[in-house]
Amino acid sequence: MKVDGNGKAAVLTEEQLDQLLNAAPAANHRALWAIQRWTAARVSEALSLQWRAVDGGMVTFKRRTTKTNRTKQVDVGQRLAVELNRYREAWRKAHGRDPKPGDYLFPARSSMKETMTRQAADLALRSTLAGLAIPGASTHSFRRSLATNALRRGCSLKAIQKVTGHKSLEGLGEYLDVAGSEVMSVIEG
């Protein structure tokens, strides 16, 4: 768990993730967190998305925006589809028109040609987490939570790796949170 910006981001339960979405200060934050939650996107990857990248039942992260320098595509599940449709309407109301394919999902307040900054996204998240009394979480908690919660539900490491975009299972292993009781289960049989 992160303490004063040090350590790994906390893994959140599904209930905590639901609380976080419901407490989002604005529609853009809720949509950003939903994308991160259900695609394991890094905050910078999600902030760089244009509307064309979320059409057709997939979210496409361009290779130039990913840490691995590889294009990543993640299917849009039902819950994310609902969130994206809700956000499209909120975006339409906020900007007075339908979004164009090349428009950013999360434009900066001052310019449609720039994205919300990582700092602005982080500030909104930290403020919301503090209000919910959820310690140790950060923008990276979404990735760690998706991977760990999927593993606990019995999903295969290869399937999780496909969604997170990790190049290796070793790299993915650093994201997985293992409870003490799980370690004892391995030791004790």
Summary of the structure (lengths in Angstrom):
residues: 189
radius of gyration: 16.8
end to end distance: 27.0
largest distance: 61.1
contacts: 551
relative contact order: 0.18
helix: 53%
strand: 7%
